[in-house]
Amino acid sequence: MHKEHRLARREDFNRVYRYGKSTANQQFVVYVLPKPQNECFRVGVSVSKKLGNAVVRNRLRRTMKEIVRLHKEQIADKVDFVLIARKPVADMEYEEMRKSLLHVLKRASLIKGGPSKGSN
């Protein structure tokens, strides 16, 4: 994930949590905050300690970021969003996680245009 696509500072996360709109499914929650001054989207990823040890959490974080990176052309610009993993994600395979993550992004109106490739 390139630097311009990352939310890194605590203040940025807090701003998205406080002023953003949330959408969820069984596996993920996404908070979205429109930022007209941004050229591209910025994403932050949050995985709770309740989901497992550091190895599990880091694997989930890397997988979620990779899914976003692979679908970045389909994701709307000029928004900040935070992805939060819920408990069922810890037991999912990559393909299930990809479909579920794209589903929650679609529900949050973050996917551009028509249906994304292979999302069903």
MMTF fields as JSON, N, C-alpha, C and O atoms, coordinates in Angstrom:
{
  "mmtfVersion": "1.0.0",
  "mmtfProducer": "UNKNOWN",
  "numBonds": 479,
  "numAtoms": 480,
  "numGroups": 120,
  "numChains": 1,
  "numModels": 1,
  "chainsPerModel": [1],
  "groupsPerChain": [120],
  "chainIdList": ["A"],
  "bondAtomList": [4, 2, 8, 6, 12, 10, 16, 14, 20, 18, 24, 22, 28, 26, 32, 30, 36, 34, 40, 38, 44, 42, 48, 46, 52, 50, 56, 54, 60, 58, 64, 62, 68, 66, 72, 70, 76, 74, 80, 78, 84, 82, 88, 86, 92, 90, 96, 94, 100, 98, 104, 102, 108, 106, 112, 110, 116, 114, 120, 118, 124, 122, 128, 126, 132, 130, 136, 134, 140, 138, 144, 142, 148, 146, 152, 150, 156, 154, 160, 158, 164, 162, 168, 166, 172, 170, 176, 174, 180, 178, 184, 182, 188, 186, 192, 190, 196, 194, 200, 198, 204, 202, 208, 206, 212, 210, 216, 214, 220, 218, 224, 222, 228, 226, 232, 230, 236, 234, 240, 238, 244, 242, 248, 246, 252, 250, 256, 254, 260, 258, 264, 262, 268, 266, 272, 270, 276, 274, 280, 278, 284, 282, 288, 286, 292, 290, 296, 294, 300, 298, 304, 302, 308, 306, 312, 310, 316, 314, 320, 318, 324, 322, 328, 326, 332, 330, 336, 334, 340, 338, 344, 342, 348, 346, 352, 350, 356, 354, 360, 358, 364, 362, 368, 366, 372, 370, 376, 374, 380, 378, 384, 382, 388, 386, 392, 390, 396, 394, 400, 398, 404, 402, 408, 406, 412, 410, 416, 414, 420, 418, 424, 422, 428, 426, 432, 430, 436, 434, 440, 438, 444, 442, 448, 446, 452, 450, 456, 454, 460, 458, 464, 462, 468, 466, 472, 470, 476, 474],
  "bondOrderList": [1, 1, 1, 1, 1, 1, 1, 1, 1, 1, 1, 1, 1, 1, 1, 1, 1, 1, 1, 1, 1, 1, 1, 1, 1, 1, 1, 1, 1, 1, 1, 1, 1, 1, 1, 1, 1, 1, 1, 1, 1, 1, 1, 1, 1, 1, 1, 1, 1, 1, 1, 1, 1, 1, 1, 1, 1, 1, 1, 1, 1, 1, 1, 1, 1, 1, 1, 1, 1, 1, 1, 1, 1, 1, 1, 1, 1, 1, 1, 1, 1, 1, 1, 1, 1, 1, 1, 1, 1, 1, 1, 1, 1, 1, 1, 1, 1, 1, 1, 1, 1, 1, 1, 1, 1, 1, 1, 1, 1, 1, 1, 1, 1, 1, 1, 1, 1, 1, 1],
  "groupList": [{"groupName": "MET", "atomNameList": ["N", "CA", "C", "O"], "elementList": ["N", "C", "C", "O"], "formalChargeList": [0, 0, 0, 0], "bondAtomList": [1, 0, 2, 1, 3, 2], "bondOrderList": [1, 1, 2], "singleLetterCode": "M", "chemCompType": "L-PEPTIDE LINKING"}, {"groupName": "HIS", "atomNameList": ["N", "CA", "C", "O"], "elementList": ["N", "C", "C", "O"], "formalChargeList": [0, 0, 0, 0], "bondAtomList": [1, 0, 2, 1, 3, 2], "bondOrderList": [1, 1, 2], "singleLetterCode": "H", "chemCompType": "L-PEPTIDE LINKING"}, {"groupName": "LYS", "atomNameList": ["N", "CA", "C", "O"], "elementList": ["N", "C", "C", "O"], "formalChargeList": [0, 0, 0, 0], "bondAtomList": [1, 0, 2, 1, 3, 2], "bondOrderList": [1, 1, 2], "singleLetterCode": "K", "chemCompType": "L-PEPTIDE LINKING"}, {"groupName": "GLU", "atomNameList": ["N", "CA", "C", "O"], "elementList": ["N", "C", "C", "O"], "formalChargeList": [0, 0, 0, 0], "bondAtomList": [1, 0, 2, 1, 3, 2], "bondOrderList": [1, 1, 2], "singleLetterCode": "E", "chemCompType": "L-PEPTIDE LINKING"}, {"groupName": "ARG", "atomNameList": ["N", "CA", "C", "O"], "elementList": ["N", "C", "C", "O"], "formalChargeList": [0, 0, 0, 0], "bondAtomList": [1, 0, 2, 1, 3, 2], "bondOrderList": [1, 1, 2], "singleLetterCode": "R", "chemCompType": "L-PEPTIDE LINKING"}, {"groupName": "LEU", "atomNameList": ["N", "CA", "C", "O"], "elementList": ["N", "C", "C", "O"], "formalChargeList": [0, 0, 0, 0], "bondAtomList": [1, 0, 2, 1, 3, 2], "bondOrderList": [1, 1, 2], "singleLetterCode": "L", "chemCompType": "L-PEPTIDE LINKING"}, {"groupName": "ALA", "atomNameList": ["N", "CA", "C", "O"], "elementList": ["N", "C", "C", "O"], "formalChargeList": [0, 0, 0, 0], "bondAtomList": [1, 0, 2, 1, 3, 2], "bondOrderList": [1, 1, 2], "singleLetterCode": "A", "chemCompType": "L-PEPTIDE LINKING"}, {"groupName": "ASP", "atomNameList": ["N", "CA", "C", "O"], "elementList": ["N", "C", "C", "O"], "formalChargeList": [0, 0, 0, 0], "bondAtomList": [1, 0, 2, 1, 3, 2], "bondOrderList": [1, 1, 2], "singleLetterCode": "D", "chemCompType": "L-PEPTIDE LINKING"}, {"groupName": "PHE", "atomNameList": ["N", "CA", "C", "O"], "elementList": ["N", "C", "C", "O"], "formalChargeList": [0, 0, 0, 0], "bondAtomList": [1, 0, 2, 1, 3, 2], "bondOrderList": [1, 1, 2], "singleLetterCode": "F", "chemCompType": "L-PEPTIDE LINKING"}, {"groupName": "ASN", "atomNameList": ["N", "CA", "C", "O"], "elementList": ["N", "C", "C", "O"], "formalChargeList": [0, 0, 0, 0], "bondAtomList": [1, 0, 2, 1, 3, 2], "bondOrderList": [1, 1, 2], "singleLetterCode": "N", "chemCompType": "L-PEPTIDE LINKING"}, {"groupName": "VAL", "atomNameList": ["N", "CA", "C", "O"], "elementList": ["N", "C", "C", "O"], "formalChargeList": [0, 0, 0, 0], "bondAtomList": [1, 0, 2, 1, 3, 2], "bondOrderList": [1, 1, 2], "singleLetterCode": "V", "chemCompType": "L-PEPTIDE LINKING"}, {"groupName": "TYR", "atomNameList": ["N", "CA", "C", "O"], "elementList": ["N", "C", "C", "O"], "formalChargeList": [0, 0, 0, 0], "bondAtomList": [1, 0, 2, 1, 3, 2], "bondOrderList": [1, 1, 2], "singleLetterCode": "Y", "chemCompType": "L-PEPTIDE LINKING"}, {"groupName": "GLY", "atomNameList": ["N", "CA", "C", "O"], "elementList": ["N", "C", "C", "O"], "formalChargeList": [0, 0, 0, 0], "bondAtomList": [1, 0, 2, 1, 3, 2], "bondOrderList": [1, 1, 2], "singleLetterCode": "G", "chemCompType": "PEPTIDE LINKING"}, {"groupName": "SER", "atomNameList": ["N", "CA", "C", "O"], "elementList": ["N", "C", "C", "O"], "formalChargeList": [0, 0, 0, 0], "bondAtomList": [1, 0, 2, 1, 3, 2], "bondOrderList": [1, 1, 2], "singleLetterCode": "S", "chemCompType": "L-PEPTIDE LINKING"}, {"groupName": "THR", "atomNameList": ["N", "CA", "C", "O"], "elementList": ["N", "C", "C", "O"], "formalChargeList": [0, 0, 0, 0], "bondAtomList": [1, 0, 2, 1, 3, 2], "bondOrderList": [1, 1, 2], "singleLetterCode": "T", "chemCompType": "L-PEPTIDE LINKING"}, {"groupName": "GLN", "atomNameList": ["N", "CA", "C", "O"], "elementList": ["N", "C", "C", "O"], "formalChargeList": [0, 0, 0, 0], "bondAtomList": [1, 0, 2, 1, 3, 2], "bondOrderList": [1, 1, 2], "singleLetterCode": "Q", "chemCompType": "L-PEPTIDE LINKING"}, {"groupName": "PRO", "atomNameList": ["N", "CA", "C", "O"], "elementList": ["N", "C", "C", "O"], "formalChargeList": [0, 0, 0, 0], "bondAtomList": [1, 0, 2, 1, 3, 2], "bondOrderList": [1, 1, 2], "singleLetterCode": "P", "chemCompType": "L-PEPTIDE LINKING"}, {"groupName": "CYS", "atomNameList": ["N", "CA", "C", "O"], "elementList": ["N", "C", "C", "O"], "formalChargeList": [0, 0, 0, 0], "bondAtomList": [1, 0, 2, 1, 3, 2], "bondOrderList": [1, 1, 2], "singleLetterCode": "C", "chemCompType": "L-PEPTIDE LINKING"}, {"groupName": "ILE", "atomNameList": ["N", "CA", "C", "O"], "elementList": ["N", "C", "C", "O"], "formalChargeList": [0, 0, 0, 0], "bondAtomList": [1, 0, 2, 1, 3, 2], "bondOrderList": [1, 1, 2], "singleLetterCode": "I", "chemCompType": "L-PEPTIDE LINKING"}],
  "groupTypeList": [0, 1, 2, 3, 1, 4, 5, 6, 4, 4, 3, 7, 8, 9, 4, 10, 11, 4, 11, 12, 2, 13, 14, 6, 9, 15, 15, 8, 10, 10, 11, 10, 5, 16, 2, 16, 15, 9, 3, 17, 8, 4, 10, 12, 10, 13, 10, 13, 2, 2, 5, 12, 9, 6, 10, 10, 4, 9, 4, 5, 4, 4, 14, 0, 2, 3, 18, 10, 4, 5, 1, 2, 3, 15, 18, 6, 7, 2, 10, 7, 8, 10, 5, 18, 6, 4, 2, 16, 10, 6, 7, 0, 3, 11, 3, 3, 0, 4, 2, 13, 5, 5, 1, 10, 5, 2, 4, 6, 13, 5, 18, 2, 12, 12, 16, 13, 2, 12, 13, 9],
  "groupIdList": [1, 2, 3, 4, 5, 6, 7, 8, 9, 10, 11, 12, 13, 14, 15, 16, 17, 18, 19, 20, 21, 22, 23, 24, 25, 26, 27, 28, 29, 30, 31, 32, 33, 34, 35, 36, 37, 38, 39, 40, 41, 42, 43, 44, 45, 46, 47, 48, 49, 50, 51, 52, 53, 54, 55, 56, 57, 58, 59, 60, 61, 62, 63, 64, 65, 66, 67, 68, 69, 70, 71, 72, 73, 74, 75, 76, 77, 78, 79, 80, 81, 82, 83, 84, 85, 86, 87, 88, 89, 90, 91, 92, 93, 94, 95, 96, 97, 98, 99, 100, 101, 102, 103, 104, 105, 106, 107, 108, 109, 110, 111, 112, 113, 114, 115, 116, 117, 118, 119, 120],
  "secStructList": [7, 7, 4, 4, 4, 5, 7, 7, 1, 2, 2, 2, 2, 2, 2, 2, 2, 2, 2, 1, 3, 3, 3, 3, 7, 1, 1, 3, 3, 3, 3, 3, 3, 3, 7, 6, 6, 7, 1, 1, 7, 3, 3, 3, 3, 3, 3, 7, 4, 4, 4, 7, 1, 2, 2, 2, 2, 2, 2, 2, 2, 2, 2, 2, 2, 2, 2, 2, 2, 2, 6, 6, 6, 6, 5, 7, 1, 1, 3, 3, 3, 3, 3, 3, 3, 7, 4, 4, 4, 4, 4, 7, 7, 2, 2, 2, 2, 2, 2, 2, 2, 2, 2, 2, 2, 2, 2, 6, 6, 7, 5, 7, 1, 1, 7, 7, 6, 6, 7, 7],
  "xCoordList": [0.853, 0.0, 0.9, 1.741, 0.717, 1.518, 1.173, 0.077, 2.127, 1.979, 0.762, 0.098, 0.473, -0.662, -2.011, -3.029, -2.036, -3.276, -3.434, -4.36, -2.542, -2.576, -3.074, -2.716, -3.907, -4.243, -3.298, -3.281, -2.524, -1.543, -1.682, -1.442, -2.065, -2.079, -3.353, -4.43, -3.217, -4.345, -5.449, -6.633, -5.06, -6.047, -6.903, -8.103, -6.268, -7.017, -8.039, -9.189, -7.617, -8.528, -9.688, -10.851, -9.362, -10.403, -11.385, -12.582, -10.898, -11.772, -12.751, -13.937, -12.25, -13.118, -14.14, -15.314, -13.705, -14.646, -15.723, -16.901, -15.31, -16.23, -17.221, -18.409, -16.746, -17.587, -18.035, -18.901, -17.454, -17.785, -19.052, -19.563, -19.547, -20.718, -20.231, -19.27, -20.894, -20.466, -21.435, -22.638, -20.854, -21.603, -20.948, -19.739, -21.739, -21.169, -21.835, -22.952, -21.118, -21.7, -21.219, -20.715, -21.353, -20.981, -19.485, -19.088, -18.65, -17.207, -16.462, -15.399, -16.988, -16.267, -17.178, -18.39, -16.562, -17.213, -16.35, -15.122, -16.98, -16.228, -16.812, -18.019, -15.929, -16.294, -15.782, -14.622, -16.646, -16.296, -16.494, -17.533, -15.476, -15.55, -15.098, -13.931, -15.999, -15.595, -14.566, -14.719, -13.526, -12.472, -12.204, -11.325, -12.946, -12.823, -11.416, -11.061, -10.611, -9.261, -8.282, -7.202, -8.629, -7.754, -7.851, -8.925, -6.728, -6.731, -7.256, -8.027, -6.841, -7.208, -7.778, -7.822, -8.208, -8.719, -7.554, -6.417, -7.859, -6.895, -7.598, -8.764, -6.897, -7.498, -6.67, -5.44, -7.371, -6.76, -7.366, -8.525, -6.595, -7.063, -6.915, -5.882, -7.955, -7.947, -8.344, -9.363, -7.512, -7.797, -7.615, -6.522, -8.66, -8.656, -7.843, -7.672, -7.347, -6.629, -7.546, -7.068, -8.848, -9.805, -9.751, -10.206, -9.193, -9.167, -8.021, -8.056, -7.017, -5.915, -4.622, -4.592, -3.557, -2.257, -1.706, -2.361, -0.525, 0.058, 0.225, 0.046, 0.564, 0.751, -0.558, -0.58, -1.632, -2.954, -3.401, -3.865, -3.263, -3.705, -2.93, -3.52, -1.629, -0.819, -1.144, -1.156, -1.407, -1.793, -3.106, -3.239, -4.074, -5.358, -5.175, -5.759, -4.377, -4.131, -3.487, -3.9, -2.475, -1.801, -2.753, -2.738, -3.576, -4.519, -5.555, -5.869, -6.076, -7.072, -6.467, -7.103, -5.249, -4.586, -4.312, -4.43, -3.949, -3.671, -4.941, -4.893, -6.068, -7.337, -7.685, -8.112, -7.504, -7.769, -6.812, -7.227, -5.541, -4.549, -4.902, -4.779, -5.337, -5.666, -6.929, -7.117, -7.779, -9.026, -9.049, -10.125, -7.88, -7.84, -8.426, -8.907, -8.402, -8.994, -10.504, -11.12, -11.112, -12.57, -13.057, -14.252, -12.15, -12.539, -12.63, -11.774, -13.69, -13.942, -12.806, -12.179, -12.547, -11.522, -12.119, -13.329, -11.243, -11.621, -12.383, -13.309, -12.002, -12.583, -11.474, -10.451, -11.703, -10.909, -11.829, -13.007, -11.298, -12.118, -11.266, -10.082, -11.918, -11.265, -12.001, -13.225, -11.247, -11.795, -11.522, -10.395, -12.55, -12.407, -12.815, -13.903, -11.946, -12.228, -13.016, -12.725, -14.011, -14.784, -14.323, -13.571, -14.777, -14.325, -14.351, -13.372, -15.417, -15.451, -14.32, -14.018, -13.697, -12.65, -11.445, -10.766, -11.175, -9.991, -9.984, -8.916, -11.164, -11.249, -11.506, -11.747, -11.458, -11.802, -10.603, -9.472, -10.871, -9.871, -9.823, -10.707, -8.801, -8.588, -9.789, -10.249, -10.295, -11.373, -12.656, -13.339, -12.976, -14.142, -13.966, -14.894, -12.745, -12.46, -12.571, -13.1, -12.072, -12.132, -13.584, -13.945, -14.413, -15.819, -16.531, -17.307, -16.281, -16.936, -16.483, -17.298, -15.191, -14.659, -15.214, -15.596, -15.259, -15.829, -17.327, -17.85, -18.005, -19.428, -19.649, -20.526, -18.871, -19.062, -18.654, -19.259, -17.639, -17.262, -18.365, -18.625, -19.015, -20.134, -21.307, -21.942, -21.589, -22.684, -22.413, -23.342, -21.131, -20.75, -20.608, -20.183, -20.959, -20.876, -19.451, -19.237, -18.489, -17.092, -16.596, -15.489, -17.404, -17.014, -17.572, -18.769, -16.68, -17.082, -17.879, -17.699, -18.749, -19.431, -20.266, -20.937, -20.199, -21.003, -20.407, -19.526, -20.9, -20.399, -18.931, -18.451, -18.225, -16.793, -16.583, -17.463, -15.394, -15.082, -15.015, -14.35, -15.7, -15.588, -16.041, -15.553, -16.947, -17.352, -18.51, -18.837, -19.14, -20.264, -19.851, -20.688],
  "yCoordList": [-1.172, 0.0, 1.237, 1.403, 2.096, 3.31, 4.269, 4.23, 5.121, 6.037, 6.959, 7.268, 7.397, 8.309, 7.624, 8.306, 6.302, 5.556, 5.12, 4.372, 5.573, 5.114, 6.185, 7.358, 5.748, 6.566, 6.089, 4.899, 6.974, 6.521, 7.206, 6.58, 8.474, 9.227, 8.97, 8.789, 8.957, 8.743, 9.77, 9.435, 11.025, 12.082, 11.778, 12.051, 11.206, 10.853, 9.755, 9.842, 8.721, 7.643, 8.208, 7.913, 9.024, 9.58, 10.449, 10.425, 11.215, 12.058, 11.193, 11.511, 10.108, 9.215, 8.543, 8.444, 8.076, 7.453, 8.446, 8.098, 9.677, 10.649, 11.212, 11.332, 11.559, 12.248, 11.366, 11.763, 10.173, 9.3, 8.504, 8.409, 7.937, 7.064, 5.619, 5.289, 4.758, 3.365, 2.466, 2.714, 1.415, 0.352, -0.949, -0.993, -2.009, -3.264, -4.467, -4.391, -5.583, -6.897, -7.782, -7.26, -9.082, -9.97, -9.95, -10.172, -9.688, -9.813, -8.485, -8.446, -7.408, -6.136, -4.965, -5.016, -3.902, -2.609, -1.622, -1.697, -0.7, 0.333, 1.697, 1.921, 2.601, 3.995, 4.808, 4.675, 5.658, 6.426, 7.91, 8.329, 8.705, 10.147, 10.782, 10.648, 11.479, 12.149, 13.25, 14.014, 13.318, 14.326, 14.926, 14.445, 15.973, 16.543, 17.023, 17.059, 17.391, 17.886, 16.762, 17.038, 15.503, 14.373, 14.063, 14.162, 13.691, 13.228, 11.802, 11.475, 10.953, 9.54, 9.137, 9.945, 7.899, 7.409, 7.143, 6.942, 7.146, 6.724, 5.705, 5.884, 4.645, 3.571, 3.298, 3.345, 3.014, 2.551, 1.208, 0.948, 0.353, -0.987, -1.184, -0.849, -1.728, -1.976, -3.422, -3.902, -4.114, -5.497, -5.603, -5.353, -5.966, -6.011, -7.182, -8.197, -7.033, -8.126, -9.316, -10.425, -9.093, -10.173, -11.222, -12.35, -10.849, -11.759, -12.756, -13.759, -12.513, -13.465, -12.781, -11.594, -13.561, -13.008, -12.129, -11.954, -11.585, -10.639, -11.249, -10.562, -12.526, -13.189, -13.202, -12.889, -13.56, -13.623, -12.225, -12.03, -11.251, -9.89, -9.295, -8.662, -9.492, -8.945, -9.623, -8.967, -10.929, -11.628, -11.068, -10.832, -10.855, -10.286, -8.88, -8.539, -8.069, -6.69, -6.674, -5.912, -7.518, -7.577, -8.046, -7.516, -9.035, -9.566, -8.502, -8.336, -7.794, -6.755, -5.652, -5.193, -5.224, -4.182, -4.662, -3.884, -5.93, -6.478, -6.518, -6.217, -6.883, -6.903, -5.495, -5.312, -4.508, -3.121, -2.708, -2.075, -3.061, -2.695, -3.287, -2.607, -4.544, -5.203, -4.629, -4.766, -3.997, -3.435, -1.916, -1.319, -1.272, 0.179, 0.959, 2.074, 0.407, 1.109, 1.198, 2.109, 0.262, 0.224, 1.065, 1.343, 1.472, 2.185, 3.683, 4.267, 4.283, 5.714, 6.568, 6.226, 7.688, 8.631, 9.635, 9.672, 10.436, 11.557, 11.13, 11.82, 9.991, 9.541, 8.989, 8.5, 9.08, 8.358, 7.279, 7.534, 6.07, 5.042, 4.128, 3.911, 3.597, 2.691, 1.366, 1.317, 0.292, -1.062, -1.697, -1.662, -2.275, -2.951, -4.405, -4.692, -5.312, -6.743, -7.207, -6.804, -8.054, -8.659, -10.104, -10.641, -10.712, -12.044, -13.118, -13.854, -13.248, -14.337, -14.276, -15.287, -13.125, -12.97, -13.856, -14.313, -14.103, -14.867, -16.275, -16.858, -16.831, -18.204, -18.288, -19.377, -17.159, -17.156, -17.401, -17.044, -18.013, -18.156, -16.861, -16.014, -16.7, -15.469, -15.109, -13.968, -16.06, -15.772, -15.333, -14.414, -15.986, -15.586, -14.166, -13.357, -13.879, -12.556, -11.491, -10.406, -11.804, -10.861, -10.534, -9.366, -11.57, -11.353, -10.544, -9.643, -10.849, -10.147, -8.691, -7.797, -8.452, -7.086, -6.247, -5.094, -6.823, -6.1, -5.84, -4.804, -6.788, -6.618, -5.414, -4.594, -5.296, -4.182, -2.859, -1.825, -2.875, -1.655, -1.229, -0.037, -2.213, -1.923, -1.333, -0.381, -1.896, -1.385, 0.04, 0.825, 0.374, 1.716, 2.672, 3.815, 2.214, 3.008, 3.446, 4.554, 2.595, 2.91, 2.288, 2.59, 1.418, 0.789, 1.638, 1.918, 2.045, 2.88, 2.073, 0.863, 2.755, 2.183, 0.959, 0.888, -0.014, -1.224, -2.229, -1.91, -3.46, -4.524, -4.81, -4.73, -5.143, -5.428, -6.839, -7.691, -7.084, -8.396, -9.433, -9.219, -10.551, -11.68, -11.418, -12.072, -10.497, -10.189, -11.057, -11.025, -11.828, -12.663, -14.035, -14.86],
  "zCoordList": [0.0, 0.0, 0.0, 0.884, -0.992, -1.068, 0.069, 0.627, 0.392, 1.509, 1.37, 2.36, 0.141, -0.039, 0.192, 0.312, 0.254, 0.493, 1.948, 2.262, 2.853, 4.238, 5.2, 5.097, 6.133, 7.305, 8.399, 8.713, 8.976, 9.95, 11.302, 12.335, 11.315, 12.567, 13.369, 12.802, 14.669, 15.563, 15.319, 15.358, 15.066, 14.834, 13.603, 13.588, 12.567, 11.358, 11.649, 11.217, 12.383, 12.754, 13.575, 13.303, 14.583, 15.448, 14.682, 14.967, 13.714, 12.899, 12.094, 12.002, 11.52, 10.739, 11.651, 11.293, 12.838, 13.778, 14.219, 14.308, 14.491, 15.063, 14.054, 14.354, 12.859, 11.879, 10.717, 9.938, 10.594, 9.476, 9.693, 10.809, 8.619, 8.662, 8.653, 7.958, 9.425, 9.482, 8.732, 8.658, 8.182, 7.512, 7.935, 8.165, 8.039, 8.532, 7.9, 7.386, 7.951, 7.712, 8.856, 9.851, 8.753, 9.856, 10.163, 11.307, 9.153, 9.321, 9.456, 10.077, 8.896, 8.871, 9.205, 8.996, 9.733, 9.894, 9.124, 9.179, 8.408, 7.699, 8.064, 7.966, 8.487, 8.744, 7.569, 7.181, 6.991, 5.79, 6.055, 6.566, 5.7, 5.823, 4.515, 4.147, 3.792, 2.552, 2.848, 3.801, 2.024, 2.166, 0.795, 0.081, 0.405, -0.947, -1.307, -2.485, -0.302, -0.612, -0.957, -1.48, -0.679, -1.022, -2.511, -3.104, -3.107, -4.494, -4.582, -5.485, -3.647, -3.677, -2.322, -1.393, -2.216, -0.942, 0.012, -0.416, 1.313, 2.331, 3.219, 3.57, 3.58, 4.363, 5.618, 5.597, 6.696, 7.933, 8.276, 7.955, 8.922, 9.26, 10.767, 11.348, 11.39, 12.822, 13.086, 12.59, 13.884, 14.258, 15.772, 16.281, 16.484, 17.934, 18.477, 17.802, 19.698, 20.367, 20.643, 20.886, 20.608, 20.833, 19.723, 19.91, 18.564, 17.424, 17.473, 16.76, 18.285, 18.373, 18.768, 19.093, 18.73, 19.098, 17.977, 16.95, 18.162, 17.205, 15.819, 14.814, 15.759, 14.469, 13.685, 12.495, 14.35, 13.712, 13.295, 12.171, 14.198, 13.896, 12.724, 11.848, 12.703, 11.607, 10.278, 9.237, 10.305, 9.077, 8.542, 7.342, 9.431, 9.018, 8.464, 7.436, 9.129, 8.687, 7.306, 6.431, 7.111, 5.801, 4.71, 3.599, 5.022, 4.033, 3.647, 2.468, 4.629, 4.348, 3.484, 2.534, 3.803, 3.015, 1.594, 0.647, 1.432, 0.109, -0.738, -1.931, -0.143, -0.874, -1.35, -2.489, -0.486, -0.882, -1.996, -2.966, -1.864, -2.881, -4.245, -5.264, -4.271, -5.531, -6.188, -7.397, -5.403, -5.935, -5.875, -5.913, -5.783, -5.595, -6.763, -6.564, -7.983, -9.126, -8.992, -9.545, -8.261, -8.11, -6.932, -6.83, -6.042, -4.832, -5.112, -5.777, -4.585, -4.804, -4.263, -3.26, -4.944, -4.509, -3.518, -3.294, -2.94, -2.068, -0.827, -0.402, -0.235, 1.028, 1.924, 1.445, 3.226, 4.213, 4.758, 5.008, 4.944, 5.567, 6.432, 6.177, 7.474, 8.409, 8.352, 8.476, 8.163, 8.163, 9.513, 10.007, 10.109, 11.393, 11.202, 10.702, 11.599, 11.482, 12.704, 13.831, 12.472, 13.555, 13.751, 12.939, 14.819, 15.236, 14.134, 14.012, 13.326, 12.333, 11.302, 10.667, 11.126, 10.116, 10.423, 9.504, 11.692, 12.098, 11.505, 11.32, 11.203, 10.695, 9.199, 8.678, 8.495, 7.08, 6.182, 6.513, 5.05, 3.993, 3.195, 3.332, 2.365, 1.617, 0.741, 0.768, -0.025, -0.975, -0.253, -0.705, 0.858, 1.649, 2.182, 2.159, 2.666, 3.205, 2.12, 2.359, 0.933, -0.187, -0.531, -0.673, -0.665, -1.003, 0.065, -0.255, 1.317, 2.408, 2.486, 2.715, 2.298, 2.343, 1.189, 1.389, -0.016, -1.151, -0.936, -1.346, -0.295, 0.002, 0.916, 0.647, 1.987, 2.917, 2.263, 2.547, 1.393, 0.677, -0.285, -0.452, -0.919, -1.814, -1.034, -1.488, 0.132, 0.972, 1.428, 1.619, 1.602, 2.035, 0.848, 1.022, -0.349, -1.583, -1.899, -2.39, -1.625, -1.904, -3.201, -3.646, -3.816, -5.075, -6.215, -6.268, -7.131, -8.277, -9.288, -9.421, -9.987, -11.153, -10.824, -9.794, -11.746, -11.639, -10.691, -9.892, -10.787, -9.928, -10.179, -11.31, -9.11, -9.255, -9.763, -9.646, -10.337, -10.892, -9.78, -8.767, -9.968, -9.072, -7.651, -6.729, -7.444, -6.079, -5.602, -4.416, -6.479, -6.069, -5.735, -5.37]
}
